[in-house]
């Protein structure tokens, strides 16, 4: 079983962020939300490990909450 990687692990993260923003360029809120949902499902399928996805959901749910 794999573990969720929470340490920086992206090559050129600023470029990845720019790509993400560019993918949303010109979309309205509903289209942007739909793109995000499709992206999440594509990446979840790529991960392919339910436990890792559950860990990611927990980590994302905690993000922005007071410690």
C-alpha positions, 0 to 999 in steps of 0.5 A: 500500500502506498502512502500519501506524499505531503512533502513538496513533490512537484517539478516546477510547481509554479508552472503546474499552477499556471497550467491549472489556472490556464485550464480554467481561463474563460470558464464560468463557475459551473464549468470551472467546478465541472473541470475540477470534478473531472480532474479529481476523478482522473487523478483519483483513477491514476492513483488507484489506491483507495487508502491514499485517496482517503488520506488525501481527502482527510488532508484536504479537509484539514487544510485551512482549519485552525491547528 
